[in-house]
Amino acid sequence: MKNITAWGSLIWGKLTGLFYRLSIKQRVLFSFLILITLSITAMGILTYRIAGKEIQNNAFDNSRETVDKTLQLLDYRLNDVAMSVQSLMLSDAYRKMMLDVQAHDVSSYYVRLSELQYVLSQVTFNEPMIENVLIATPIGDFYSTTQARTQDHSFYGSELYDNSRKSPGGYWAKGHYDRLFTGSQRVVSFVVRGIYDYTPVTNVFIVVNIRENRLASLLGQNTAGNDRQYLLLNSEGDEVLQSSLNGQQSRDFLPGSQESGEGNFFYKFGGEEYLINYKRSSAAPDWTLADCSPRTSCWASSRASSGPLLRSF
């Protein structure tokens, strides 16, 4: 350490002596040269930081805009599913079925099943995302006869029933294998308690199954040709739709997205840093849509909009 100090003092002494051996004019020119160099360096650092901040803000804004548009589309389709259920409950065939349920009358079961066929076919026709509909009642299940109902899985013994009792206003279940109908397709379910006018509450539930890949393709419309990926998560951190990220990794960054309805942050996964922009669904309040984009691709797409700022310096 003493040797370094000594060498530093020696070099400084030589530079000082050299400076004072210069003429006044040369000293002034040398001083101006140093000042200009320091000014250009400071301006370059300041420009770099401002441009970097602007690029980052543009990346956040672009990601937020795509999340907003995608979530609007998702909420629109989910609301359509809920409206389809409401139209079903307003039908005359449904009213007659509910009267039989309240009277515990099973004698007209097949008559009511036949009357509901047109209404159920209209529901799936008006909303193509719907795969099938099941009306579970104490006097029997009602469904489209074009669908094959499994006989060894009762709705009342399923997890869907347990969770829907906690959410009488409607419950959106994450992706799962359909055990109510044959084929074991992966579906997302909307479960709501069946009601009719001012009649007493009965143990009637309507299950609407949406094929998972149709919902995934809906989210994938804004991801073609880029590296972004959408994750749909519930409040427990589970993925509503299957993706390349495993459930544990989804849980890792979920707590930050539950403090408010929307926001953004950076997240490291698989050796790469991602920009996460998230927003909670209004149609399914238990769901949060997250846009996961690699930081490098976000920065590259944002530089174009930052061009005027860079040129201004």
BELDATA-V258810 format. One record per residue. N is the residue number from 1. RES is the residue in three letters. PSI is psi in degrees with one decimal (999 if undefined). Layout:
n: <N;N>
res: <RES;RES>
psi: <PSI;PSI>
This chain:
n: <1;2;3;4;5;6;7;8;9;10;11;12;13;14;15;16;17;18;19;20;21;22;23;24;25;26;27;28;29;30;31;32;33;34;35;36;37;38;39;40;41;42;43;44;45;46;47;48;49;50;51;52;53;54;55;56;57;58;59;60;61;62;63;64;65;66;67;68;69;70;71;72;73;74;75;76;77;78;79;80;81;82;83;84;85;86;87;88;89;90;91;92;93;94;95;96;97;98;99;100;101;102;103;104;105;106;107;108;109;110;111;112;113;114;115;116;117;118;119;120;121;122;123;124;125;126;127;128;129;130;131;132;133;134;135;136;137;138;139;140;141;142;143;144;145;146;147;148;149;150;151;152;153;154;155;156;157;158;159;160;161;162;163;164;165;166;167;168;169;170;171;172;173;174;175;176;177;178;179;180;181;182;183;184;185;186;187;188;189;190;191;192;193;194;195;196;197;198;199;200;201;202;203;204;205;206;207;208;209;210;211;212;213;214;215;216;217;218;219;220;221;222;223;224;225;226;227;228;229;230;231;232;233;234;235;236;237;238;239;240;241;242;243;244;245;246;247;248;249;250;251;252;253;254;255;256;257;258;259;260;261;262;263;264;265;266;267;268;269;270;271;272;273;274;275;276;277;278;279;280;281;282;283;284;285;286;287;288;289;290;291;292;293;294;295;296;297;298;299;300;301;302;303;304;305;306;307;308;309;310;311;312;313>
res: <MET;LYS;ASN;ILE;THR;ALA;TRP;GLY;SER;LEU;ILE;TRP;GLY;LYS;LEU;THR;GLY;LEU;PHE;TYR;ARG;LEU;SER;ILE;LYS;GLN;ARG;VAL;LEU;PHE;SER;PHE;LEU;ILE;LEU;ILE;THR;LEU;SER;ILE;THR;ALA;MET;GLY;ILE;LEU;THR;TYR;ARG;ILE;ALA;GLY;LYS;GLU;ILE;GLN;ASN;ASN;ALA;PHE;ASP;ASN;SER;ARG;GLU;THR;VAL;ASP;LYS;THR;LEU;GLN;LEU;LEU;ASP;TYR;ARG;LEU;ASN;ASP;VAL;ALA;MET;SER;VAL;GLN;SER;LEU;MET;LEU;SER;ASP;ALA;TYR;ARG;LYS;MET;MET;LEU;ASP;VAL;GLN;ALA;HIS;ASP;VAL;SER;SER;TYR;TYR;VAL;ARG;LEU;SER;GLU;LEU;GLN;TYR;VAL;LEU;SER;GLN;VAL;THR;PHE;ASN;GLU;PRO;MET;ILE;GLU;ASN;VAL;LEU;ILE;ALA;THR;PRO;ILE;GLY;ASP;PHE;TYR;SER;THR;THR;GLN;ALA;ARG;THR;GLN;ASP;HIS;SER;PHE;TYR;GLY;SER;GLU;LEU;TYR;ASP;ASN;SER;ARG;LYS;SER;PRO;GLY;GLY;TYR;TRP;ALA;LYS;GLY;HIS;TYR;ASP;ARG;LEU;PHE;THR;GLY;SER;GLN;ARG;VAL;VAL;SER;PHE;VAL;VAL;ARG;GLY;ILE;TYR;ASP;TYR;THR;PRO;VAL;THR;ASN;VAL;PHE;ILE;VAL;VAL;ASN;ILE;ARG;GLU;ASN;ARG;LEU;ALA;SER;LEU;LEU;GLY;GLN;ASN;THR;ALA;GLY;ASN;ASP;ARG;GLN;TYR;LEU;LEU;LEU;ASN;SER;GLU;GLY;ASP;GLU;VAL;LEU;GLN;SER;SER;LEU;ASN;GLY;GLN;GLN;SER;ARG;ASP;PHE;LEU;PRO;GLY;SER;GLN;GLU;SER;GLY;GLU;GLY;ASN;PHE;PHE;TYR;LYS;PHE;GLY;GLY;GLU;GLU;TYR;LEU;ILE;ASN;TYR;LYS;ARG;SER;SER;ALA;ALA;PRO;ASP;TRP;THR;LEU;ALA;ASP;CYS;SER;PRO;ARG;THR;SER;CYS;TRP;ALA;SER;SER;ARG;ALA;SER;SER;GLY;PRO;LEU;LEU;ARG;SER;PHE>
psi: <-41.1;-37.1;-40.8;-42.2;-40.4;-45.5;-39.3;-41.8;-38.7;-45.4;-42.8;-38.8;-41.1;-40.5;-38.7;-43.8;-40.4;-39.5;-42.9;-12.7;-11.1;159.3;167.5;-40.7;-42.3;-36.2;-42.5;-45.3;-41.8;-40.5;-43.4;-38.8;-42.6;-44.3;-42.9;-41.7;-44.8;-38.8;-45.1;-41.1;-45.3;-41.7;-38.5;-43.5;-43.5;-43.1;-43.1;-44.0;-41.6;-43.9;-40.9;-40.9;-39.8;-41.4;-41.6;-43.0;-38.7;-39.7;-43.5;-44.4;-43.2;-43.4;-41.4;-38.7;-42.5;-36.9;-44.1;-46.4;-42.3;-40.7;-34.9;-42.4;-43.4;-48.0;-37.0;-44.5;-37.0;-39.0;-34.3;-39.1;-45.0;-38.5;-34.0;-37.9;-40.1;-40.8;-34.5;-43.2;-13.3;-4.9;156.2;-35.1;-38.2;-38.9;-45.0;-38.8;-42.4;-35.6;-38.1;-38.4;-44.3;-31.9;-2.1;40.1;112.0;-2.2;-27.2;22.3;-49.6;-28.7;-46.3;-36.9;-41.2;-40.0;-29.4;-10.8;-43.7;-42.9;-44.0;-38.5;-34.3;-36.6;-48.6;-27.7;-42.2;-28.2;93.4;-19.6;-20.7;126.1;-47.5;165.3;136.2;129.0;106.4;123.0;162.7;-18.0;4.3;166.1;141.5;131.7;169.7;130.5;-7.7;-12.7;142.1;110.3;131.4;139.9;-10.2;8.2;109.2;140.2;-38.0;-11.2;13.7;166.7;-29.6;-41.6;-44.1;-44.4;-34.7;-26.9;-25.5;-18.0;75.6;-22.5;-7.5;140.4;126.8;117.9;144.8;169.2;136.2;168.5;130.7;113.8;-5.6;-27.5;156.0;157.7;-23.6;44.4;152.2;126.1;161.1;131.8;141.3;120.7;130.1;147.6;133.1;128.1;164.1;116.4;-129.0;23.5;155.8;151.0;129.4;168.0;52.3;132.8;144.2;125.9;121.9;119.9;129.8;130.3;131.3;-40.3;-25.0;-38.1;-37.7;-39.2;-30.0;-42.1;-26.1;-1.0;-28.6;10.1;-2.7;131.2;9.8;177.2;2.8;154.8;138.6;135.8;133.0;114.2;148.4;-180.0;-16.4;-2.5;3.2;146.9;128.7;-38.7;144.3;143.0;-176.6;-20.0;136.6;164.9;-36.4;-40.4;-35.2;-40.7;-30.0;-40.8;2.6;-42.9;-34.2;-24.0;-1.3;-5.9;-27.9;174.6;-21.1;163.3;-170.2;159.1;172.3;146.8;132.5;130.6;130.9;32.4;7.2;149.0;133.4;146.9;120.3;121.3;128.9;157.1;141.6;142.0;143.6;-29.7;-35.2;84.4;-16.5;-8.6;144.5;128.0;126.8;130.4;117.8;110.7;132.8;137.9;-37.5;-42.1;-33.8;-43.8;-39.2;-41.1;-18.0;-13.8;-33.1;-43.1;-14.5;1.4;-47.7;-35.8;-44.0;-39.1;-24.0;-19.0;999>
